[in-house]
Amino acid sequence: MQCRVCDSRRLDLAIDLGEQPWANHFLKKEEVGKEPHYPLRVLFCRDCTTTQLDYTVPKEVMFADHTYLSGITKSLSEHFKTVATEVDATFFKEMKSKRALDIGSNDGTQLKHFKELGYDVVGVESSKTTAAIANAEGITTVNAFFNEETAGTLGEKFDIINASGVFFHLEELHSVTRAVKNSLKDDGVFVVQFLYMKSIVENCAFDQIYHEHLLYYTVQTLEVLLKRHGLSLFDATLSPIHGGSIIAYATHAGKKPGTARIQKFRDEEVRTKINEIGTYFEFAKRIAVMKEDNLRFLQQKKKEGKKIFGFGAPVKGNTLLNTFGITSNVIDCLVEKNALRKGLVAPGSHIPIAIESELTEIPDLYYVLAWNFKKEILANSKALLDKGVEFFFPVNPSEVGIR
């Protein structure tokens, strides 16, 4: 295998989570037990230090249609609103005519906030279901994979190009990055929102490793990619969303000087050794300890006769369940708001999904898979907490951000 970023062949195995099903393949009942499994391994590039998966499930399998919706979670929509407001206020407030492109635009939630600020907007979304939802909501959305070919059909340049939670998904990584450069105006800004590998390691949030996430960036490794294609990072902030995400700002090389904040990230990555392979060997050991601790906790609760539900059915939850070997023998169901997952079953663990509005009973314990929305979950669950329902968060992320 060649490194996805720099083409090096000096890649070493860092983390091995075994054979797992594609985590976003929520199953119909007739598919249970028939889902394919694939290697889930993280390699470390000795040359550019990018961590990445060695196996690619084809993008047509993972992204042509799926059930994830950005707009389901209030705190995520609020985060997108904050991003749009800050980007506009910092770079484009006084412009009368301005255009925004969102790559992997999902149901159009991010673009709705840009539209409210006076932008002409267009999204590119590979999932036909979510693209249809966005178009129905008045957000112009092209149902396609974004790459050089798709960018050519758009035939225009944009003031803002946004990529939220998509740039680490890319099978066509270099085609997409070239397409961003070609579609960005000379004074345009490329906003890249991505899970920060430093936060993943610090939080022991290994469940954010799954087949859709082909790459795991730090500031240093993202810079390697962008520089290869004539783009340059000039600023970045750390947001608590998803347990720790970078909002990075890039433009054409040489157009904007780097800020003190971007240098702070570089210095901190050196200090914490996040771009060194030994850090990932230690991470793998911590995952093994976390597995033992969680299984001991759940087994004790079952011995006490407790009824256990999963809170949320996020894609990352399937990595955690399957790595730990948790099945429907331990957790009765996964409780979801997203009606698109009604009647489906989690891949691998085969735990059925229940829709929150249709529940007829409550558990003694919620095992919270959607841990990244802890504050919102606890705020919305006061009535359950008052009834004595216990909420257990297997991952407890730091909420400290750098702005």
N, C-alpha and C positions, 0 to 999 in steps of 0.2 A: 504493500500500500504506500501511496505517496501522501504526504501531509496535505490536508485540504487547503491550507493557507499558503505555504511556501514551497511545496513540491518535494521537500526532503524525504528521504527514505529512512532516516534515523528516528524511528518511532518505537517507544517502549510501552509495554502494558503497565498501566498504573492501577486501574480498578476493574474488577471482574464481577459483574452482578449476575452472571450465568445466562441461561437461555430464558428469554421472556417473550410473551406475546406483545405485539404492538399495542401500546397502552391506551390509545384512543379508539381501539376497535371494540367498543361496547357491543356485546353480543345479543343477537336475537336468540330465543330459546332453542331453536333448531340448530344453532351454531355452537352451542355450549359443548366443550370438549373437542371441538374440531379446529379451533383457532391455531394458526401457525405460530411457532416460536422462533426467535432469532437471537443471535448473540448480543449481549448488552455489555460492551467492554469500552473502557476509556483508555486511550493511548495518549502519551505525552511526546511531543516533538522536541527532540534534543536541540534542534536548530532555532526554531522561532518560539518555542515553549508553549504552543497552542495545545490545549487538551481537546480531544475529539473522539468520536466513535469510530470504530474500524469497520462497522457494518452499516450499509445503507438500505433501509426499506424504501423502495421506489416512491418518489413524491406523488405519483399517480395513485398509489395505494393510500398514502397517509393524508393527502390534502385535497383530493378531487371532491370529496364530500365528507363532512364531519359534523359533530353536534355541539361544538364549543361556541358559545356566544359571549362576546365581550360585555354586552349591555346588561347581563344578568346581575352583576355585582355592583352595587352602588359605589363602593369605595374605588373600584377600578374606573368607573365613569368619572368620578370626581378627580381621580389622578389624571385622566386624559384631559379634563377641563383645565386643570392647573398647568399641564404641559402646553396646551394650546395658548392659554393666556400669557404665560411667561415668554414663549417663543415670539408671539406677536408683539408684546410690549417691548421686548429687547431688540428685535430686528426690523419689524415691518409695520409698526403702529401708524405711521404717517402715510403709508402708501394707500392710494385710492383703489388700485386694481392689483389684486394679489391672488396667486393660485397655489393650491396645496394638493399634493399627491400622497396617498397612503398606500404602502405596499403591504399586502396581506391585511387588507382593511376590515375583514370580518364583517360584522353587521353594521359597520359604519359609525360606531360610537365615537371614535377619535375624530372623524371628519365632521360629525355633527357639531362638535365644539369649535372647530375651525370655521365652519359655515356660519355659526352664530356671530363670529368676529368679522364677517364680511368677505370671507374667502370664497372664490369659485373652487369647488372641490371635485376630485375624482379618486376613486379607489380601484385597486386591482386586487381581486380576491379569487383564489383557486376553488374554493368550495361553492358549489352551485346553490346549495341551500342557503348559506349565509349571504351570498351575493344577492340572491333574490330578496331576502329580508331587507337588505340595505337599499336596494332599488325601490322597494315598496315604500320605504321611509323617506324617499326623495333624495337619497345620496347616490349620485351617479357612480355605478360600480361595474367594472369590466370583469367578467368571469373568465379568468385566465391565470396562468403562472407568470409572474413578472420576470422578464429577462430582456436581453437586447432586442429580440424580435417583437415582444409585446410593447416595449418602449417605443420602438419605431412606428408601431401602429397608432400610438397616442399622438405622435407628430408635434409635440410642443415641449417647452421647458417650463420648469416650476420654480417658484420662490422658495417653497418648502417641500422637501420630500421627507416623509416620516416612515420609519420602519419600527413598529412596536412589537416586540416579542416574536420577530420573524427572522432576523438576520442570522440567528444561530440555527435556523431550520434548513439552510439553503444547500440543496444538492448541486444547483448550478451557481455556486458561490461567485465565481469570477465573472460570469455573464451578467449576473444581477448587479455586481459592483460596478462594472463598466456601464451598465444601463443607467445606474444612478448618476454617475459622472456625466454621461451624455445628456441626461434629462434635467440637470440642475443648471439654473441660470448662473451667470458669472458671479453674481453677488448672492446666490442662493445659499440656503442652509439645509444640510442633511441631518436630521434628528434620528439617532439610533438609540432605541430603548432595548436593553438586553439584561438578562439575568447575569449578575456579577459573580464570577467564579470565586472570588475572594469571599463573598458573603455566603455562597453555597458551602464552602469548606468550613468557614467559621461557625455556621449554624448547624453543621452536619446535615444539611438538607440534601442528602444524596437522592431523594425521590425526584429531584428536578433533573435527574439523569434519565432520559428515555429516548426512544428511537427517533422522535421528531426533532430532538435537540442534538444535532450532529456536531456542534461546536460549543465550547464553553470559554467565553472570552474574559480576559482581563483587559485593562486599558492598553498595556504593552502589546498584547497579541492583536487587538483590533487595529492598533496603529500600523502594525506590520502589513495587514491586509489592505488598509486604505492607502498607505504609501505606495504599494505595488501598483495602484490604479490612479495615481495622481490626485488623491484626496488627502486631506490632513485634518486631524482632530485639533480643535483649538480650545475646547472647554468641556467640562463634564460635571455632573452632580450625582450624588448617590441618594436614591429615593428608597423608602422602606417598602414600596409596593413589591409584592411577591417575595417578601423576605430579604430584599436587597437587590435593587436594579440600578444600573447606570443609565442616566440620560446623557448621551454624548452628542456633541455638536461638531460637525465637520463641514468643510467646504473645499473648494479647489485649492490645491497646494500653493502656498505663497500668498494667499489672499488675506488671511487674518493671523495675527500673532497669537501664540499660546498664552493662556491665562495662568495666574499663580495657582489656581485650583487644579488645572490639568497636571502641573508639575508636582503638586502635592500628592496626587494619585500615583504618579510614577515613583516618587520617593517612598511612599508607603508600601508599594508593592515590593520594592527592593528590601525594605526593612522586614517585612513579614514573610519573605521568601515564597510568595505565592507563585512565582514563575520558576520554581525549582522542583524537580521530580520527587525529592524526598518528602515534600509537603503532601503529595498525593499518596505515597506509600503509607504515611501516618493517617491520612484521611480514610483509607481502606480499613485500617485497624479499628478506627473509631466506629465505622459502620458496623463491624462485627460485634463490638461491645453494645452498641445501640440495639441491635437485633436481640441479643440475649436479654437485655433489660426490658424491652417492650414485651417480648413473649412471656417473661416471668410475670410481669404486671397483669397481662390479659388472662393468663392461666389462673392466677390467683382470684381475679374477679369472677371467672367462670366457676371456680370451686365454691365461691360464696353465693352462687346462684344468681348472679347479676345478668340482666338482659343488656346486650351491647349492640348499639347501632353505630355505623360509620356516619360522620357528619360531612356531607359533600361526596361527590364522585368525580373529583378532578383527575385529569390524566395522570398527574404525578402520583396520586394515591395508589394507582395500580403498580407502579414501580415499588413502592413501599410494601404493599400487601404481598406481592409476589416474591420480593427479596426476603421478607420475613416468613413466608409460608403461611400467611393468615388466610383462612377460608371461611365459608359459611358455617363451619362448625364452631367458629368463635364469634363472628359478627353476623347478625341476622340479616341486615340490609344496609344499603348506603342511601342516606336520605338526601335528595337533590331538589333544587328549585326548578331546574331546567326541564321543561316538559318534553323536550325532544328526546330525552333519555328514558321516558316512561316505558316500562315493560322490558327494559334491557338488563343485561347481566354483565358484571365486571369481568374482563378477560383474565384468564388464569385462576383467579381466586373463586370465580363463579358465585360471587355474592350478588343477590338481586338488588335492583335499584327501586327505591320507593320515592314517590313524589311528595314533597313536604306537605302540600295542601290536602293530601288524601290520607294522611296518617290517622289511624284509629287508636293508637297506643303510643306511649312514650317509653324510652328505655331508662335503665338505671344509669347507664354510662354512654356518653357520646365519645367515640374515638375520632378525633377531628383530623380528617385528611386534608381539608381546605384550611390548613393552619395559617396560611399567609394572610387570611382575612380575620385573624383572631379578634381584633378590637371590634370589628363590625359584628362578628358572630356573638360575642359576649353581650354586646349592647342590645342585640335583637332577641336574646334568649333569657332575659331577666325572669320571665314567668316560669321557664323551665328550671332555672337555678333556684328560684324560690320554692319549687316543688322538690328540690333535693337532687335533681339530675346532675350528675358529675360530668364535666367536660375535661377530657385528657388530650393534650396537644403533644404528639410525638416529636414535633420540631417546634422550638420556641425561638423565633428569630429576634435579633436585635432590631430595634426601631430607630436607631440612630442614623441620621442622614447627613450628608455633607453638601452644603449649598453655598 
